[in-house]
Structure formats: structure tokens, C-alpha cells
Amino acid sequence: MIDLVFLLLIFFMVSSTMITYRKDPNVTVPIATEGKVPGLVQGRVILNVYGDGTIKSEDGEKLTVDEVEARMRRAKQSDPGVRLHVRADQLAAHAKVKEVIDASARGGVANVIFSTYITDK
């Protein structure tokens, strides 16, 4: 019985780390008072937009707008319910973030999630 409990404990520990995503510490996302924490982490393509306009994937690969479109098209083909998760830096130009969203829409993914820090104020 104790062996079974330990096996279940190990299973839940391993699976809980699989449903999180890596956050790039170099991206400082804006603060929102009305933000909501989305429940489902799976089915997302996470893109970081830096203050200098650089676009990088979750694994740190530098991307152009055309590569974003191609990546989103491939993601849409493999999972029709995929969403774009944008982690834009506070200093990133809105025009650059809009380019990423437009490229995603051209790739077939129009559902967008924005990362923010949530405050109580």
C-alpha cells in the first residue's frame, strides 16, 4: 500500500511540472488589475516580445514575423484549438506586438492570450 502511495506521489509530481511553461526572466510583463489566470496551459504557442522588438519562442529561438506566421500555421495544423500566448515586455512597442498578432492571424490562429502580472489594487 505504501509503495502505491509513493508511486502516485511521484506520478503527480512529474505531471505537475509538465503542465507549466518556462517564463523568460528578461521579459517584464505589464501589471493589470483586472487580469485573470488562464487555467489550461496546454495548446499554446508562447512568444516573447522584448523591449527592443525582438521576438523569441519559448525555447529562446529568435523569430521573424514571417517565421511566426509559419509556426502558427504548423501549430494550427497539428492542433486546431491552439492559442497564441504573447509575453510582451512593458517597453515593447505596441506596433511590434500587433505585428506578432497579425502574423498569428494570417497563420490561422486568432485566439490570443496576453501575460500580465495581477495586482489587488
C-alpha positions as CSV (number, residue, x, y, z in Angstrom):
1,M,0.0,0.0,0.0
2,I,2.8,2.4,0.8
3,D,4.5,1.6,-2.5
4,L,1.4,2.6,-4.3
5,V,1.2,5.9,-2.5
6,F,4.8,6.7,-3.3
7,L,4.2,5.8,-7.0
8,L,1.2,8.1,-7.1
9,L,3.1,10.8,-5.4
10,I,5.9,10.6,-8.0
11,F,3.4,10.5,-10.8
12,F,1.7,13.7,-9.7
13,M,5.0,15.5,-9.1
14,V,6.2,14.7,-12.6
15,S,2.9,15.5,-14.3
16,S,2.6,18.8,-12.4
17,T,5.9,20.1,-13.8
18,M,4.9,19.1,-17.3
19,I,1.8,21.5,-17.3
20,T,3.8,24.6,-16.6
21,Y,5.7,26.8,-19.1
22,R,9.0,28.5,-18.9
23,K,8.9,32.2,-18.3
24,D,11.8,34.3,-19.7
25,P,13.0,36.4,-16.8
26,N,14.2,39.1,-19.3
27,V,10.6,39.9,-20.2
28,T,8.9,42.2,-17.7
29,V,5.2,41.9,-18.5
30,P,2.8,44.8,-17.6
31,I,0.6,44.9,-14.5
32,A,-3.2,44.5,-14.8
33,T,-5.7,45.0,-12.0
34,E,-8.4,43.0,-13.9
35,G,-6.2,40.2,-15.2
36,K,-7.3,36.6,-15.0
37,V,-5.2,33.5,-14.6
38,P,-6.0,31.1,-17.5
39,G,-6.4,27.5,-16.3
40,L,-5.3,25.5,-19.3
41,V,-1.6,25.8,-20.2
42,Q,-1.6,23.1,-22.9
43,G,-2.4,24.1,-26.5
44,R,-0.5,27.3,-26.5
45,V,2.4,28.7,-28.6
46,I,4.3,31.1,-26.3
47,L,6.1,34.0,-27.9
48,N,8.1,36.6,-26.1
49,V,8.3,40.2,-27.4
50,Y,11.2,42.1,-26.0
51,G,11.5,45.9,-25.5
52,D,13.8,46.2,-28.5
53,G,11.3,44.4,-30.7
54,T,13.0,41.0,-30.8
55,I,10.6,38.1,-31.0
56,K,11.7,34.8,-29.4
57,S,9.9,31.5,-28.9
58,E,9.6,29.8,-25.5
59,D,12.8,27.9,-26.1
60,G,14.8,31.1,-26.9
61,E,14.8,30.8,-30.7
62,K,14.8,34.2,-32.4
63,L,12.0,34.6,-34.9
64,T,10.9,37.0,-37.7
65,V,7.3,37.9,-38.4
66,D,7.2,35.5,-41.4
67,E,8.6,32.7,-39.2
68,V,5.8,33.5,-36.6
69,E,3.2,33.1,-39.3
70,A,4.7,29.8,-40.5
71,R,5.0,28.5,-36.9
72,M,1.4,29.3,-36.2
73,R,0.2,27.7,-39.4
74,R,2.1,24.5,-38.4
75,A,0.6,24.6,-34.9
76,K,-2.9,25.1,-36.2
77,Q,-2.5,22.0,-38.4
78,S,-1.4,19.9,-35.5
79,D,-3.9,21.3,-33.0
80,P,-7.0,23.2,-34.3
81,G,-7.6,24.6,-30.9
82,V,-4.2,26.2,-30.4
83,R,-3.9,29.7,-29.0
84,L,-1.1,32.3,-29.1
85,H,0.3,33.3,-25.7
86,V,2.1,36.7,-26.0
87,R,4.5,37.7,-23.3
88,A,5.3,41.3,-24.3
89,D,7.7,43.4,-22.3
90,Q,6.4,46.7,-20.8
91,L,8.8,48.6,-23.1
92,A,7.8,46.7,-26.3
93,A,6.2,48.9,-28.9
94,H,2.6,48.2,-29.5
95,A,3.2,48.1,-33.2
96,K,5.6,45.2,-32.8
97,V,3.1,43.2,-30.6
98,K,0.4,43.9,-33.2
99,E,2.7,42.5,-36.0
100,V,3.0,39.3,-34.0
101,I,-0.7,39.0,-33.5
102,D,-1.4,39.8,-37.2
103,A,1.2,37.2,-38.3
104,S,-0.6,34.7,-36.0
105,A,-3.9,35.5,-37.5
106,R,-2.5,35.0,-41.0
107,G,-1.3,31.6,-39.8
108,G,-4.8,30.8,-38.8
109,V,-4.6,31.4,-35.0
110,A,-6.7,34.3,-33.9
111,N,-7.2,33.4,-30.2
112,V,-4.6,35.4,-28.2
113,I,-3.7,35.4,-24.5
114,F,-1.6,38.2,-23.0
115,S,0.6,37.7,-20.0
116,T,0.3,40.2,-17.2
117,Y,1.1,40.4,-13.5
118,I,-2.1,40.6,-11.4
119,T,-2.4,43.0,-8.5
120,D,-5.1,43.5,-5.9
121,K,-5.3,47.3,-6.4
